[in-house]
Amino acid sequence: MLTDQKLAHRFYPESNVAGFSHVDATVAFFTQIAAVLRPTDHVLDFGAGRGEPLLDDEVSYRRELSNLQGRCAHLAGCDVDEAVLENPYLDQAALVRPGSPLPYGDATFDIVVARWVFEHVAHPDEIAQELLRVVKPGGLIAAMTPNKWGYFALGARLVPNRLHVKSLKFVQPERKAQDVFPTCYRMNTPSALREVFGAQADVYVTRWASEPSYHSGHPSIYRVIKWANKHMPTALQPLLLVYIRKN
């Protein structure tokens, strides 16, 4: 059984140089954010959790690119999981309760980032209105989330939430149980996003296929998924990179 990094080195030769491939979704996503991020900006990491994408990332370039702390005036973070209070990559952390307003004033943030959060949202209208409320006019809401019609989400919807930890341990051995949460996929199509955000914002969605991540550590499975990512129709690509500009 091989790790994600060893498989990437084998199937994406360029990843042997700096540790990431030309299809790396995190690099693509945070490159867009880096292009508009200003030192004076106030940023919200919505669903920041314990900071696992940074704590667990072995690739220094990707970790530095996605770490916004110190590159903006203030980085706030919130989550329904109390682990957010221990997140070392935030200037200020807040624990929020589902269904409650976010603990920030109107038009507080220049940028809101939500990485692997939208798939867990049970009430899209409420969350969309709160995010639009706290972001400034002209501000950006950026999200990375599974495509509802991609194999990530289709596979997850076939498995009851109570069995997600057990099933992910098999197909994604490096995933930690503490980072697995129930999924809903109610904000995970371009049409659903435009429905909840579109009246007050411009919504831009890119469908994306990154390196395989659900492969059980087997090169043969990795190879098949890599081939499928390249050849499957655009509408079925597994990821959505979402950029929402408030009017």
N, C-alpha and C positions, 0 to 999 in steps of 0.2 A: 504494500500500500504506500503510495507516494503522496507527499504534501502538495498543496496548491502551487507553491513556489517551484518545486522540482518539476512538476508537470508543465508549468508555464515555460520554464527554461527549455524543456524538451520540445514543446510544440510551437513556441513563439521565440525563435532564435534571438530577436532583438532584446528580449527580456533579460538575457545574460549580461547586457551592458549596464543597465541602470535598475533592473528589477521589475519593470512593467512593460506591457505589450502595447502595440499600436491601437488595440481595441479596448484598452482599460477604461471602464466607464467612470471611475472615480477621478482619474486624471482629466478626462474630457469635461466632466461636470465642474470640477473646481478650477479648471483653466478658464471657463466662462466667468465664474465668480471673480477670480483673480483679475480678470480684464476690466472689471467695473468697480472693484473694491477700492475705497479711498481711505487714507489714514484717519480721516475725520468721521468715518461712518460709525453708526451704532448698529450692531448686528445681533440678531436673535437666532440661536440654535434651537429650533423647535423639535422636541423629542431628543434631547441631547444624551440622555441615558448616562451611563458611567463613563462615556468617552471611548467605548470599545473600538471604533474604527481607527482611532489614533493609538490607543494603548496596545492593540494587538497587531498593528501593521508593521511588518518587518522591512518594508521598502521606504527608505529615508526620504526620497524625493516626493513620493505620494503622501507620506505622513506630513511633511512640511507644507506641501501644497494645500492640503485639506485642513491644516491647523490655522485658524483665523486669529487666534489670540496673539496680541501684540502687533497685528497688521491693521487693526482698526482702533477707533477711539475706545470702544467698549464692546465686549462680547458677553451677552446674557444667554442663559440657557434654561430651559424648563422641561419638565417631564412628569408623567404620572407615577414614575418609578422613583422611589426615594434615593436610588443609587446616584441620581443626578447631583445630589448634595455633595458627593465625593468626587465629582468630575474635576480633574486638575486642569482642564483646558478651557475653563470658563472664568470670566472676571466676576460673574455673579450667577448663582444658581437659584432656581425656584421650583418648589414642588407644587403641582397643580392637581386639582381634582377633576375627573371627567365630568363634563357638563357645566363646569364653572368658567366664568370669563378669565382670560389670561390676565395676570397681575401687572399689566403695563398700561400706560396711558395711550390715548389716541395718537397716531402718527409718531410713534416713538422711534421706529427703526427704519434705516435705509435699506437693509437687506434682511430677509428671513431665509434661513436654510433649513430644510427638512430632509434628512437622509434616512431612508427606510422607515418612514413614519406613515405616509398616506394610506398604506395598505392596512393599517390598524385602526383607522378612523371609522367609528360606527355612525357618526352623525355629520356627514360632509358639509351640509349647509351651515351648521353652527361653527365648525372649525374654519371654513372659508371666510365667514363674516368676521370672525375674531382675527384671523391673519390679516385680512384687508383693513380691519380697524387699526391694528397696531403698526402697520407699515405706512410710511409717508407717501403722499402722492408722487408718482414717478419712481417709487421704490420697487424693489425686486423681491419676489417670493420664488425661491428655487428649490426644487424637490427632485430627488432620485427615488424611484419606486418601481415595483414590478408592474408589467403590463398585464391587465386582467386576462387577456387572451394569449399570453405567452405561457410556455411550459412551466415556469416557476409557479405562477398563480394557479394554473389549471391543476398541476400536481398537488399543490397545497389544499385546493378546494375539495379534492377527492379524499383527503385525509382529515378526520375530525380534529379540531384544535387540541383536544386532550391528548392526541397521539403525535403531535408535531415534534416534541422533544425526542421521542423515541425514533421516529422515522428519520429526522434530520441527523441523528447520531450515526445512522447507516449511510445516508447519501452525502452528508457533509460533515465528515468526522471532526474537522477542526472547529466547528461551531460550538460555542459554549451554551449549556442549557439556560444559563441566567440571561442570555440575550434572545431567547425565543418567546414571542408574545402572540396572543390570538390575532388572527387576520380576518378582514372583512371584504376588502377589495371594492369599496364603494366610491373611491376617488381614483380609479386606476385605468381609465380610458380617456382619450382626448375629449370625447363628447361629454363625459361626466365632469371633467375638469372645467370645460367651457360653460357647462350648465351652472356650476356653483360659483365660478369666479368671473365669467365672461361679461356680465353686465357692468362690472366696475373695473375691468382690467383687460389687457391684451394677453392671450394665452398662447404660448409657443411650446409645442411638444415634439420631441425627437424620440423615435423608437430606436433602441440600441441593443446590440448583443456584445457582451463583454466576454472575457475568458470563461469557460465552463466552471461552474462552482459546485454542481450537484453530480458528482462522479464517483463517489465512494473510494476515491484514491486509486482507481484503476485506469491505466493508460488507454485501454481499448474503449471504455465508456467515454473518456475525455475526448478521444479522437472522433467518435460518432457525434457527440454534442457540438464539437467545434465545426464539423462539416455541416450539421443541421443549422447552426447559427448563421453560417455563411449563405446557405441556399434557401432557407425558409422565407416565405413572403414577409414583406415589411410589417404588415398588420400583426404578425405573430411573433415578432421579435420580443425577447423576454423582458426588456427594461424600458422604462420611460424616463427621459431626462426632461424635466418640466421647468419652464421659465415664465413667470407671471409678472407682468409689469402693470402696476396699479395706475389707473388714469388720474 
